[in-house]
Every structure is written in C-alpha cells, then in structure tokens.
Amino acid sequence: MGRHSLPDGSAPARTGARRGARPRALVLATGLVLTVAAGTVVALDSGLLPFGGPCGGDVTRLDVAASPDIAPAVEAVAKSAREEAARTDGRCLDVRVTSRSAHEVADAFGQRPVDPEFQVWIPDSSLWVDRVGAERGTPLTTAGIIASSPVALGAVPRAAKSLGWPEKTYTWTELTRATASGDALHLGVADPSRSATGLLSLARISAANTKKAPDRVTADTRTAATARLLNQRAADGDGQAMATLPRDASGAEQSNPRRNQALLLSEQAAFAHNTRAKSGPDLDLLYPEDGTARLDYPYTLVDNSETDPERSRAANRFLTLLSEPAGQRALRRLGFRAPTGEAEPKVVKAAGGRDPQPYSAAPAEPPTAKELQALMGMWTITVQSARLSTVVDASASMGAPVPGHNGRSRMDLAKNSLLQALTTFTSEDEIGLWKFATSLDGDKDYVELSPTERLGGRDKGGSTHRAALADAFGALAPEPQGATGLYDTTLAAYEKARSTYASGKFNALVILTDGANDDAHGIGLDALVGELKKLSDPKRPVPLIALAIGPEADTSALNRIVAPTGGSTHRVSDPSQIHQVMLKAIMAAGSNVPR
C-alpha cells in the first residue's frame, strides 16, 4: 500500500516491535499541574510557560506523528510556534510533525514495547487508540481532542442530483441501498481495516440494520451483504479512495467504470477536495439523518519510559497551542470542526453541505470496542471469503429431546440451524462436513460426508456444492450405539484443515459436540493438545471453534483444545441458536487474523 507524502521539513518515523505488558498511564512531571477540560490542557503554574522573545540557544524538541488529513494543520500551528518563539520551561518549543497513516502506527503500537521517535500521536479517530489498548500494546494516554469531522456521503453533481440532493434526506440503510445497488452509480469506500472512516461507516450501517431488522441474524446478514457490495469498490486507504473520483466533468470520466461517483468520506476530506485546484468536480454532501459517525482526532501521549519531564511538559504545551483560538482557526481553515462537533457554516458550505441536509445533527453514539471487533471479523471473512470444515457430533446423545421444542432432538435443531447458517455464505466460500461417533468407520471415529469445496462449484450433473451440502446437513442423524469420539476426530480434522489450507481465505475448523470424549482407545487430551501445538502456524492460522451443546459438553477440555490454534469455545444452551453463535464466533476469529 502506498504511503502518503510527508509535510515539508518532516521525516518518516521508525517503529520497532517487541512483546510486553498492559498499558499504563503516562507519568507526567510533578512540577506541572494539569487540568484537562474540553480538550485543553491548561498549565496552572504559568511560570512554566513563558511567552515571547527571540529564541536563543536552548530548544526543546517535540516530535509529533499525525494522520495525513490533519498533519498540515498541525504543522501550521507548529510553524507559528517556532516563528513566534513559543516557550516551555523557558526554552523555545520546536515541534516537528510527521504525516503517518493511523493504521500503520496502530499496527506498530499494537505490539509492545516500541521505541518511537515521537512523543505525541494524533490519529483521526479514538478507535485506533482503543485498538492498541485492547491489544495491550504500547501504553498511550489521550490528553484531549483537538478537532472533529462527521462522516457523510459525497457525490459528484450529476449523482447528487439523481439522489435528490439537497432536498431529499436518507438513513444509512437507504443511502447505501440507493448508491450501492445497480450499475448506474458506483459507491466507493476506504478499506475498513485501514480507515477509520470506512470502519465507522460500516458500524453505522450495522447499527441501522440492527434497529430495523426483526432479529440479530437478519441484521448481520444484511450488513454482510452491504459489506460485500462495498468491498467491490473498496480502496486501500482514504487517499486512494479520493483518487477514484472523476478527474474532470467530461462524459468520459463520468462514465468511466473505474471511477466512483460517490464516496463515504469525512466532511473535511470533501472540503479539501472542493477547495483544491484541479481536483475534479466538486462534491455535494448527504448527511445520514439517523446519526452520523464522527472522526475525533485524539491528542495522544506516547508513554515512553525514556521521555524526559521537559518533553512531557512540551507535549502539553503544544496541546494548549492547538486548543487556543489561533490553533483552532488554523484547523478551521483546513475544514475541521471544533472538538465538540458544532457545524461551522463556512466549512459546511465549502465541503458541499446545504440545507435541509442534517449537517448540524448530533453524532450517533460511537461503537464499542466489542462491536468494532465483530465488524472487523465480518469484514475479514467477507473480503477473504471463508474456508470452513464443519465437524458434527453424531453420538447417541444428540438424539436427546430438547425441552421446549416439541420433542425435537439436539440433532434436529442443530442441522436446521446449520442450514440457516449456510444461507449466509457466498458462492465463493468453501464449506465441508464431517460427522463423528466412536467406531463410525471401522476403527475410525469420523467420516467425511461432503468435501470442503466452493459452494458455487458444480458437479458433473450440474448441481451446486451448496445443494449437496444442504442435503448432507439434512441427512445428519444420531448413531444409536455411538459414543463421543472427540479427540481422534479433532486431530484428524485439524490435520486435514492444515494440509488443505487456502491462502487468501479465512480458514477455520468448527466442531459441534454435546459430550465429553468417550473413546478410551484413542489419543489422550494432553497428547492431542501437544499435537495441535505442533500443527498450529500463526502465519497460516486455522482457528478451531468449538460449540459446546448442552450441559454435558466438556468445556474444560474444549478450552484446552482450542487454545493452541487461536480459537475459542462457546456454550450453546439452545441448539436452535447454533447458527447465531457460530457466525459470531467466526467473525470474532476473523478479527484476530493478521492483517
């Protein structure tokens, strides 16, 4: 992926990566008392922050990494500080700004500790800081918010007119449905794994589907369908997404199938596009009426144990400069809103906003870290497609009736739930089916009912693999004399999944069982765990997802089994809900796949 250009006088920062411990708060020097309020750090002892006078010899250097969109504004404030001889601890403040993509910095900081060459990081969204924290990476402390920008849909004039702009307003689901369906209008987005704008847009689409759908499965299915459409036009990053817009108003550019007539982007990105010379047709903005997402630009202190007290105070001094009126004016000139998000009429107009578009509406509640993780898992398996081997317990206990389901057995409910799950996968996904019970095939406790193949593939008779797999699911039945041959089956299935690993896909093994291992002649638990450790490869991950059905399932053993593979165990009290639990588990596993 290409790197954005750096501002004048900046050099790219280097980061290393080593494993370490949980984040802790940045320890600031006790000589400086700070109050953090409304994004501003105020020095109560003003004697520490003298003003004025030309710089002599002593200088305090502060290095800042900022997202490419806000880096020019931050550099402008830094330049003013140098020219006006702003001081900290009696020394001149020399701030140097480096433009760095937020996802690149987050990837580096996610592995701890690092030895950064900057003391302050300003990503475009707090979600990057939260991600580093969730990964127990480099300790970070958010000291304030310096700007904001809502996420909207920008369209070239002809496309905006077809959407009824500016009079017509849309919800998130209506907006994506109107722009992502059909061939007349192409909607682009930056890859959510690399762009806060892309991920927050996906989060709002998901929230809208959750609100409107009758149940969670329907909502997730609709969100996944939208994600597949967006993925067809997804760009590697925000800058690359902007480059997909028409370069001029000519018919050739407007009808070019490689060009997007609409983008999900920030208001600031639209402002920059519209105010930049020779950047193609201006964009008109449509703001979703059911709550927009918002970029919030956190001023983040990097907790480096080698950061001296002078630099810590310099970092807070620079935050003060960014938060003061002059600093905020510099941000407003480049299309950013205030940290509190109030609409700035001049900014809105230049970005393409008009009444009655709801550009002044309060933003929606930001998604939780758990919600974002699930979305990243869904996006991962949507982008990569999935290769799943499904292994179902066919022991006699699976014939036990489930209370409250009119005498239907665990197996009846399990196979119906698996059939529901099957409908959520695309023709490019690869799914297979095994069943197991003791001595099911001679000395073997398992048999492959349907190979792990592409659902859209066809046999010699023209039938699809999806149809054959649905028949195999429907034919599942408990073995009257069968016990639970769990351990031998798990090893054999995992060996097969590893040996048939498909690069570029999300590979996983899913095992459904309602009991504990009953095969006294097979491999033991300790030996199985040892073999799985040998087979697992973080560079070619195949997480094992175990679904424990009912109270007799041995979750303690299952937890040990999945651990070496990076997988997870999930208790399923009601077999009719297997499809929901399985899809959530797959998405969670997908969010942990290296990107």
C-alpha positions, 0 to 999 in steps of 0.5 A, spaced: 500 500 500 502 506 498 504 511 503 502 518 503 507 524 502 510 527 508 509 535 510 515 539 508 521 539 513 518 532 516 521 525 516 518 518 516 518 515 523 521 508 525 517 503 529 520 497 532 516 491 535 517 487 541 512 483 546 510 486 553 505 488 558 498 492 559 498 499 558 499 504 563 498 511 564 503 516 562 507 519 568 507 526 567 512 531 571 510 533 578 512 540 577 506 541 572 499 541 574 494 539 569 487 540 568 484 537 562 477 540 560 474 540 553 480 538 550 485 543 553 490 542 557 491 548 561 498 549 565 496 552 572 503 554 574 504 559 568 511 560 570 512 554 566 510 557 560 513 563 558 511 567 552 515 571 547 522 573 545 527 571 540 529 564 541 536 563 543 540 557 544 536 552 548 530 548 544 526 543 546 524 538 541 517 535 540 516 530 535 509 529 533 506 523 528 499 525 525 494 522 520 495 525 513 488 529 513 490 533 519 498 533 519 498 540 515 494 543 520 498 541 525 504 543 522 501 550 521 500 551 528 507 548 529 510 553 524 507 559 528 510 556 534 517 556 532 516 563 528 513 566 534 518 563 539 513 559 543 516 557 550 516 551 555 520 551 561 523 557 558 526 554 552 523 555 545 518 549 543 520 546 536 515 541 534 516 537 528 510 533 525 510 527 521 504 525 516 503 517 518 497 513 516 493 511 523 493 504 521 500 503 520 502 506 527 496 502 530 499 496 527 506 498 530 503 500 537 499 494 537 505 490 539 509 492 545 514 495 547 516 500 541 521 505 541 518 511 537 521 517 535 515 521 537 512 523 543 505 525 541 500 521 536 494 524 533 490 519 529 483 521 526 479 517 530 479 514 538 478 507 535 485 506 533 487 508 540 482 503 543 485 498 538 492 498 541 489 498 548 485 492 547 491 489 544 495 491 550 500 494 546 504 500 547 501 504 553 498 511 550 494 516 554 489 521 550 490 528 553 484 531 549 481 532 542 483 537 538 478 537 532 472 533 529 469 531 522 462 527 521 462 522 516 457 523 510 456 521 503 459 525 497 457 525 490 459 528 484 453 533 481 450 529 476 449 523 482 447 528 487 442 530 483 439 523 481 439 522 489 435 528 490 440 532 493 439 537 497 432 536 498 431 529 499 434 526 506 436 518 507 438 513 513 444 509 512 440 503 510 437 507 504 443 511 502 447 505 501 441 501 498 440 507 493 448 508 491 450 501 492 445 497 488 445 497 480 450 499 475 448 506 474 452 509 480 458 506 483 459 507 491 466 507 493 469 506 500 476 506 504 478 499 506 475 498 513 481 495 516 485 501 514 480 507 515 477 509 520 472 512 516 470 506 512 470 502 519 465 507 522 461 507 516 460 500 516 458 500 524 453 505 522 450 501 517 450 495 522 447 499 527 441 501 522 440 494 520 440 492 527 434 497 529 430 495 523 431 488 522 426 483 526 432 479 529 440 479 530 441 474 524 437 478 519 441 484 521 448 481 520 446 478 514 444 484 511 450 488 513 454 482 510 451 483 504 452 491 504 459 489 506 460 485 500 457 490 495 462 495 498 468 491 498 467 491 490 469 498 490 473 498 496 480 502 496 486 501 500 486 507 504 482 514 504 487 517 499 486 512 494 479 512 495 479 520 493 483 518 487 477 514 484 473 520 483 472 523 476 478 527 474 474 532 470 466 533 468 467 530 461 462 524 459 468 520 459 470 520 466 463 520 468 462 514 465 468 511 466 467 504 470 473 505 474 471 511 477 466 512 483 461 517 483 460 517 490 464 516 496 463 515 504 468 520 506 469 525 512 466 532 511 473 535 511 476 530 506 470 533 501 472 540 503 479 539 501 477 536 495 472 542 493 477 547 495 483 544 491 485 546 484 484 541 479 481 536 483 475 534 479 468 536 480 466 538 486 462 534 491 455 535 494 454 532 501 448 527 504 448 527 511 445 520 514 439 523 518 439 517 523 446 519 526 452 520 523 459 517 525 464 522 527 472 522 526 475 525 533 482 526 532 485 524 539 491 528 542 495 522 544 501 521 549 506 516 547 508 513 554 515 512 553 519 510 559 525 514 556 521 521 555 524 526 559 519 531 564 521 537 559 518 533 553 512 531 557 511 538 559 512 540 551 507 535 549 502 539 553 504 545 551 503 544 544 496 541 546 494 548 549 497 551 542 492 547 538 486 548 543 487 556 543 483 560 538 489 561 533 490 553 533 483 552 532 482 557 526 488 554 523 484 547 523 478 551 521 481 553 515 483 546 513 475 544 514 475 541 521 470 542 526 471 544 533 472 538 538 465 538 540 462 537 533 458 544 532 457 545 524 461 551 522 457 554 516 463 556 512 466 549 512 459 546 511 458 550 505 465 549 502 465 541 503 458 541 499 453 541 505 446 545 504 440 545 507 435 541 509 441 536 509 442 534 517 449 537 517 448 540 524 445 533 527 448 530 533 453 524 532 450 517 533 453 514 539 460 511 537 461 503 537 464 499 542 470 496 542 466 489 542 462 491 536 468 494 532 471 487 533 465 483 530 465 488 524 472 487 523 471 479 523 465 480 518 469 484 514 475 479 514 471 473 512 467 477 507 473 480 503 477 473 504 471 469 503 471 463 508 474 456 508 470 452 513 470 444 515 464 443 519 465 437 524 458 434 527 457 430 533 453 424 531 453 420 538 447 417 541 446 423 545 444 428 540 438 424 539 436 427 546 429 431 546 430 438 547 425 441 552 421 446 549 421 444 542 416 439 541 420 433 542 425 435 537 432 432 538 439 436 539 440 433 532 434 436 529 435 443 531 442 443 530 442 441 522 436 446 521 440 451 524 446 449 520 442 450 514 440 457 516 447 458 517 449 456 510 444 461 507 449 466 509 455 464 505 457 466 498 458 462 492 465 463 493 466 460 500 468 453 501 464 449 506 465 441 508 462 436 513 464 431 517 460 427 522 463 423 528 461 417 533 466 412 536 467 406 531 463 410 525 468 407 520 471 401 522 476 403 527 475 410 525 471 415 529 469 420 523 467 420 516 467 425 511 460 426 508 461 432 503 468 435 501 470 442 503 469 445 496 466 452 493 459 452 494 458 455 487 462 449 484 458 444 480 458 437 479 458 433 473 450 433 473 450 440 474 448 441 481 451 446 486 456 444 492 451 448 496 445 443 494 449 437 496 451 440 502 444 442 504 442 435 503 448 432 507 446 437 513 439 434 512 441 427 512 445 428 519 442 423 524 444 420 531 448 413 531 444 409 536 450 405 539 455 411 538 459 414 543 463 421 543 469 420 539 472 427 540 479 427 540 481 422 534 476 426 530 479 433 532 486 431 530 484 428 524 480 434 522 485 439 524 490 435 520 486 435 514 484 443 515 492 444 515 494 440 509 488 443 505 489 450 507 487 456 502 491 462 502 487 468 501 481 465 505 479 465 512 480 458 514 477 455 520 475 448 523 468 448 527 466 442 531 459 441 534 459 436 540 454 435 546 459 430 550 465 429 553 470 424 549 468 417 550 473 413 546 478 410 551 482 407 545 484 413 542 489 419 543 489 422 550 487 430 551 494 432 553 497 428 547 492 431 542 493 438 545 501 437 544 499 435 537 495 441 535 501 445 538 505 442 533 500 443 527 498 450 529 502 456 524 500 463 526 502 465 519 497 460 516 492 460 522 486 455 522 482 457 528 478 451 531 471 453 534 468 449 538 460 449 540 459 446 546 451 443 546 448 442 552 450 441 559 454 435 558 459 438 553 466 438 556 468 445 556 474 444 560 477 440 555 474 444 549 478 450 552 484 446 552 483 444 545 482 450 542 487 454 545 493 452 541 490 454 534 487 461 536 480 459 537 475 459 542 469 455 545 462 457 546 456 454 550 450 453 546 444 452 551 439 452 545 441 448 539 436 452 535 441 458 536 447 454 533 447 458 527 447 465 531 453 463 535 457 460 530 457 466 525 459 470 531 464 466 533 467 466 526 467 473 525 470 474 532 476 469 529 476 473 523 478 479 527 484 476 530 487 474 523 493 478 521 492 483 517 
